[in-house]
Amino acid sequence: MKRICKTIAEIVALIAVIGGIVWFYQSVGFAETDVTEGYILCSDFVYVRPYPNRKGEPVGRLEPGDKVYLDGKKKNGYLHIVDTGMELSEAWVHKGFVVYDEPTKENRTAVIVSKGRLAARKYVNGRRTRWLKPLAELTVWYWSDEWALTNCGYVQTKYLELGDGS
């Protein structure tokens, strides 16, 4: 019985060591990571930061529709950008301003087509800032597959119907 327990303990320790090596390998950046394209969805600009927080001075700005390359690292609500096109080769941007399809500039009206109240948000998947009533009209500034930036905040596009633009 002691021998079986010792063997099990050795196996568990080996698994822990292998897991630690894999974690270290990935965190240091030796592991190949998939780079995903994202786009900035904001009204004016978004700061790019050297760290995944608001400490320190911003190192650049991104504007609506700018393409970013993300390597999948996430921390404190920020996404890691590689190949920034700026002086820094890497930086961080808040996840609430990134969508995965290129937004189009609209400046059109839209009508809310939800059956109940609809939440306008501070940013993509962010905190609710207000409730919007069905059939209310909004001005849509930017439109992506999932999110629209409106005069009331960020709203999911599946609950909006764009007007003809006149």
N, C-alpha and C positions, 0 to 999 in steps of 0.2 A: 504494500500500500504506500509506503514511504517513497518507493522508487517511482510509482505512478505520479504522485504529487510533485516530486522533484522534476520529472519530465515535463509535466504540465507547466510548472513554474518557469522552466527553461524556455519552453515554446512561447509563453506569454512575454517573457523578457526579450526574446528574439524579435517578436512582432513589434514590441514597443521600440526597440532600437531601429528596426527598418522604417517604422513610421516616422521616427525622429529624423532619420537621414533624408527621407523623402520630403518632409516638411522643410528642412534646412535647404535642401537642393532647390526647391521651388521658391522659397522666400528670398534667397540670395539672388535669384534670377538666372540660374543655370538652366533651368527647365525651359523648354520652348513653350511660349504661350500664344494662344490665338489672339490676333488683333482684330477688333471689331470696329467698324465705322459707326460713328454717331454724328449727330448734328445738333447745333445749339438752337434752342427755342426760347427766345427772350424778347422783350420789347425794345431794348436799347443795346446793352452789352452785359457781359458776365465776366467777372474777374477770374483769372487763372492764378493759382497759388502754388508756392513751392512745397507746401505741406498740406496734408488733408485736414485742414482746419482754417480758422480765420486769423490765426496768429501770424504776425509778420506782414510785410508789405506785399501786395499783389505783384506778380511778375509780368502780367500782360492782360489783355482783354480779348474776348471773343464776341463776335457780333451774330445776330440772327442768321441762321443758315450756314455758318462756318462748320466745316467738316473737322471732326476730331478722331483720332485713332486711340482706342481704348484697349488695354491689355488684360482687362478682367480684374485687376486689383481694386478692392473697395475698402474704404476705411472712413469712419465717422461721417458717413453720408456723402463722401466724395469719391469720384472715379479717377483712376490714374490714366493720364494721357501720355502717350509716347509720340515722338515725332511731331512736336508742337508747331514747327515752322517759325519758332521764335528763337531767341538766344539760348534758352534752356532746351535740352533734348527731352525733358520730361517735366510734367507738372500735374496739378490736380484741379478738377472742376466739380462743382456741386452737382450731384446726380439729378436734382430737380430741374435742370436746364438742358438735359440731354434726351433726345429722341433718336430712334433708330431708322428713320426715313427722312429724307430731305423736306423740310417745311417749305411751303410756298407762301409768298406774300400775297395777301388777299385784299384787305381793306373793303370788305363786303359785309352786308348784314346777314344774320342767321337767325333762325327761330328755334327755340327749344322744343323738341318733339318727345320729351320724356312724359310718362304718365303721372309722375309725381315730381316733387321738388328735386332740383338738380344742384349738386354742390359745385361751386366755383372754388378753385384751389389757389394757394399761394404760388405753387409751381407744380410741375408734373408729379403726380402722386403725393403732393404735399398736403399740408393742413388745410382744412376747409376754412374759407374766409367768409363765405356767405351762401345763402340758399337762393336759388333762382326758380321762378315759377314757370310751369309749362306755358308755352306759346309766347313767352317773353322774347323780345328782340335784342340781339347783341350785335356789336360790331366785331368782326373777326379780323385780326391783323395778320396772323400767321396760322397756317393749317398744316397738320401732318396727319398720318394715317390714324393715330390714336388720340392726339391732343390738339386743341386749338387754343391759341392765345387770344383772348378777347378783352374788351374794355372792362369786363368784370373779373378777369383772372383766367386761369387755365381751366378748360372744360373739355371733357371727353367728347370726341367728334361723333361717336355713335348716337349721341343725344341731340345733335344739331343738324339742321337742314339749311344749307347755304341758299341765299337769295340769288337773283339773276345778276346782281352787280350794278344795277341801275340806281 
